[in-house]
Amino acid sequence: MSKRKVLVLNGPNLNLLGTREPQIYGAETLADVERRCHAAADGLGLEVEFRQSNAEHELIDWLHAGRHDVEGVVINPAAYTHTSVALADALSAIAKPVIEVHISNVHRREPFRHHSYVSGIADAVICGCGTDGYVFALQRMATILSQGGK
């Protein structure tokens, strides 16, 4: 049986994970998170395609390209959470289950971080769980997909 493919996207500045504001985002690097995602996905019968970009258009292009071969999307849009209607539109257009992840609890931070363009179209939002949120998102995605998806 083939594994169900999930696209895990990471937005701007997440390439600096582990060195950028570790008091907020922790000491794990994005490579550490990727390893954890692959291990978790393997145990859930999922396949992960893990990507990061600081460029909004690249995230959108990956969503468009994946619309025929991925079954769900886990996304940490980072700063694009609060600014990108285009990213929200792309997520909506691909018509796949979406889980939004944030490492920190955005609701305990600056007021501009309290609004998300992605949350309104996401099937679930996980925030404030550190990098464990990615694993929780994959667990939830496995459940959503086992129940027939969107």
Order of alpha helices (4+ residues) and beta strands (2+ residues): beta-alpha-alpha-beta-alpha-beta-alpha-beta-beta-alpha
